[in-house]
Amino acid sequence: MSGTKKETGFTFTIDGIEVTAYAGQTIMEAADEAGVYIPRLCDHEGLRHQGSCRVCTVKAGGRSVAACTQPAAPGQAVENETPHLTKMRRDLVEMLFHEGNHLCPICEASGNCELQAMAYRLDMTEATKFPYLEPCRALDASHPDIALDTNRCISCGRCIRASQDVDGKGIFGYVGRGIHRRVAVNGENLADTDAEVTDHAISAEVCPVGCIIRKRVGFAVPIGEREFDKGLIGHDIEEKRK
Amino acid sequence: MENGHETGNGVAAQVCDVAPVPDAELAAICTRYGCDKHRMLDILREVQDRYRCIAPSTMDRIAAGTGLTRIEVEGVASFYSFLSLTPKGRVTIRLCDDIVDRYSGLEAVSAIFEEVLGIRIGETSADGAFSLEVTPCIGMCDQAPAAMVNDVVLTRLTPETARAAAEALKAGEAPERIVSERFSSLTPHERALHMVDNNIRHAGEVLLGPVPEEAGLNNAVSMTPAQIITAVEDSGLRGCGGAGFTTGRKWRFAASERAEKHFVICNADEGEPGTFKDRVLLTERPHLLIEGMTIAARAVGAREGILYLRGEYVYLRELLEQVLEERRRRGLLGKAILGVKGFDFDIRLQLGAGAYICGEEGALISSCEGLPGEPKTRPPFPVNRGYLGYPTVVNNVETFCHAARILDRGAKWFHAMGTEGSHGTKLFSVCGDCLNPGIYELPYGHTVRELLEMVGGGEAAAVQVGGPSGTMIARDSFHRKLTFDDLATGGAIIIFNGDRNILEIVEYYMSFFVHESCGYCTPCRVGNVFLQKAIQKFRKGLANPEDIDYLKELSGTIIETSRCGLGMTSPNPILSTLKNFPLVYSAVSKPSKDGIRDTFDIQSAIDGARKIAKRRSYIFDKDFTQ
């Protein structure tokens, strides 16, 4: 943020911590800058906010809102890490686990997976009570360098926005409605599109789970040394406050 | 129906081969809508109507014609129930699968259609002549069971009339001819009345009584926009779609927003099961509706308006087009309305394509923009940034009609009716187990019991007020009042007698919400499926008492974290019946005995494996024999 903007800043609190924000900033943007981590899955730095996973739900002014899309307001008291909100978030993360097929032990994203890391952060340590929906979606391995296993997709749409807005391509999009809504590609299959392994949308950073797979690079880093094996998800943001 | 994954609507189905559509014809359709991507719904509707399918090659070329990508076109085509990626029959029969239709004999009627046409529900005949489907509430609950046959509506079906209709269709008769042999010589209004009864049982003072023509608009042209807004504010009018936001305030917000353009949109997408009041207004008071929209346009400075008509009401399209045309001719729409220089306003009709969510303000705007009907992130609110980013007033059909009457008779007149906080009259659409289903225009404040007496609902054991997203009450609550402060309702009153199974009704409503969730946000997309499955467990007698807590907790998460009104209310059938009919749940949930959990049915759990192995389990098979 530039110096001139800082002058028009205002403050509000998140769990009692005073945070500075600027007109037009969302609660999450202000929190990130201040070193307060609000859990999220569909939101990602550099991409448009979508507000669909709802994991970033916070209480602001007594109402539950998505921190990634809700504008910050002067003097507002925001609740973030309360037992109640953590429970809501855990429910949502569990829903995502149950909607798809997430076989963490055999997934190459294990240890680098934001969904898995979020489950650890939210203390999802017991067997869950939700039913498994066990989808059976075809694997798309048509592309020479990329494969898609949408059974692991959590519909965060980060690939859609990255491809549209960063790569200028529009390789991915949502199709269907309700529980059938899913991410699909712009053509018969991925090989039919102009996707390239060098696209931002395909990078490991964009897909939070093991759905977009770059061929021939899997399992290069051993389990135990992967990103979230070293620290909880969000620690990079929280370290800003230390 | 496994996993809540019903067949058909809203499913991104795999596609199959169809005859290619000639390039020139697709180009002509795109051109007819200015090759405008915002008119995608119109383009796809027309392709669907003419070619019965939106095939992949078609999507590629529509994308090229409108400057979109194929996946964007597919996103729209796969969202709406009435659009299809696989070929549909030349005649598509959609039987209305509302709970009221089920209780009125839907099963027998669908059996007749299946028998005569030789196809099952969900199938298309091999020769491509017929498709037979079910669809959620089409707004005909007062004359159920009903069906849509292409754009024609059939009501009060019986096994006999269903057989006659199916046989006539099979013999090649056009659907219109089933309604009337003289169909082609009827006026659009007569056609509507031949298909659908209005069933106006009680006309009130505001909407269904005598209404002088253009009296509101004549007054409005001599008032300033500020005066119009003040009048609507002073009347106490609140939105009649269900949410009840103060109409005058909405108009004030939109009017005060500085922008190049403003828009006025009429929400004629009443999709709440059991609601059909707007259907009656659209048929009997279309001029009053457009008058109200025109007044709103003057109040907020809009020059363009959209009348968004739900796809299920396509049978009213001609009628509404005719009214719009007539008003243009009479100088009541278009340039210099009533001769007032600078008062320009015109309306286009936008047809939906089968999606309940499009009744949600933001989703309705998305749909008008040619997108999948997904709600928008709020803020910004539509009054600040709505259709195409411009300030937009979205009001319900009934609200606009009320506004026109307020401008005629004055704010005080309207304010004096009803109760404090709920002024004026309300249209109630009453259906289910009663003698006189239909439309009742009453001032706010009547009790449910009073209404039941009026409609001949003396045997009511449960009343669903406000449709599935509202509240279901039992006899001990019939003293409650129909007002915003007590039992708020968009108008739907569904009556169930003591023979009806409450859990069956709840399960039906949950499957409705599963079917109609847009799928944008996690809690609504996934959580509702879990709720539906949990209710199935109760119905099968497999529930434990703890499952009641599970229902409450899961409902709480869905309500609190959902992005729009659908998810914020979809658990209501469960929560309101848990509260008002607790015995229904406790009667079918049993504590586990002998350490064996009743919730787990080992027989059905191993059934799949048993079939694959072609071998029985010696341990778990029921009779323990070899």
Chai-1 contact restraints between the chains, C-beta under 6 A:
chainA,res_idxA,chainB,res_idxB,connection_type,confidence,min_distance_angstrom,max_distance_angstrom,comment,restraint_id
A,G51,B,T377,contact,1.0,0.0,6.0,A-B,restraint_1
A,S52,B,Y520,contact,1.0,0.0,6.0,A-B,restraint_2
A,S52,B,C521,contact,1.0,0.0,6.0,A-B,restraint_3
A,C53,B,T522,contact,1.0,0.0,6.0,A-B,restraint_4
A,R54,B,C521,contact,1.0,0.0,6.0,A-B,restraint_5
A,R54,B,T522,contact,1.0,0.0,6.0,A-B,restraint_6
A,R54,B,P523,contact,1.0,0.0,6.0,A-B,restraint_7
A,R54,B,T561,contact,1.0,0.0,6.0,A-B,restraint_8
A,T57,B,T561,contact,1.0,0.0,6.0,A-B,restraint_9
A,S64,B,E560,contact,1.0,0.0,6.0,A-B,restraint_10
A,T69,B,T377,contact,1.0,0.0,6.0,A-B,restraint_11
A,M88,B,T557,contact,1.0,0.0,6.0,A-B,restraint_12
A,M88,B,T561,contact,1.0,0.0,6.0,A-B,restraint_13
A,D91,B,T557,contact,1.0,0.0,6.0,A-B,restraint_14
A,L92,B,T522,contact,1.0,0.0,6.0,A-B,restraint_15
A,M95,B,T522,contact,1.0,0.0,6.0,A-B,restraint_16
A,M95,B,V526,contact,1.0,0.0,6.0,A-B,restraint_17
A,E99,B,V526,contact,1.0,0.0,6.0,A-B,restraint_18
A,F130,B,F530,contact,1.0,0.0,6.0,A-B,restraint_19
A,P131,B,K533,contact,1.0,0.0,6.0,A-B,restraint_20
A,L133,B,N3,contact,1.0,0.0,6.0,A-B,restraint_21
A,G170,B,T69,contact,1.0,0.0,6.0,A-B,restraint_22
A,G173,B,I71,contact,1.0,0.0,6.0,A-B,restraint_23
A,G173,B,E72,contact,1.0,0.0,6.0,A-B,restraint_24
A,G173,B,G75,contact,1.0,0.0,6.0,A-B,restraint_25
A,Y174,B,G75,contact,1.0,0.0,6.0,A-B,restraint_26
A,V175,B,A12,contact,1.0,0.0,6.0,A-B,restraint_27
A,V175,B,E74,contact,1.0,0.0,6.0,A-B,restraint_28
A,V175,B,G75,contact,1.0,0.0,6.0,A-B,restraint_29
A,V175,B,S78,contact,1.0,0.0,6.0,A-B,restraint_30
A,G176,B,A12,contact,1.0,0.0,6.0,A-B,restraint_31
A,G176,B,S78,contact,1.0,0.0,6.0,A-B,restraint_32
A,R177,B,G10,contact,1.0,0.0,6.0,A-B,restraint_33
A,R177,B,F79,contact,1.0,0.0,6.0,A-B,restraint_34
A,R177,B,C518,contact,1.0,0.0,6.0,A-B,restraint_35
A,R177,B,G519,contact,1.0,0.0,6.0,A-B,restraint_36
A,G178,B,G10,contact,1.0,0.0,6.0,A-B,restraint_37
A,G178,B,S517,contact,1.0,0.0,6.0,A-B,restraint_38
A,G178,B,G519,contact,1.0,0.0,6.0,A-B,restraint_39
A,I179,B,G4,contact,1.0,0.0,6.0,A-B,restraint_40
A,I179,B,R525,contact,1.0,0.0,6.0,A-B,restraint_41
A,I179,B,V529,contact,1.0,0.0,6.0,A-B,restraint_42
A,H180,B,G10,contact,1.0,0.0,6.0,A-B,restraint_43
A,H180,B,V11,contact,1.0,0.0,6.0,A-B,restraint_44
A,R181,B,G519,contact,1.0,0.0,6.0,A-B,restraint_45
A,N186,B,T69,contact,1.0,0.0,6.0,A-B,restraint_46
A,N186,B,R70,contact,1.0,0.0,6.0,A-B,restraint_47
A,N186,B,I71,contact,1.0,0.0,6.0,A-B,restraint_48
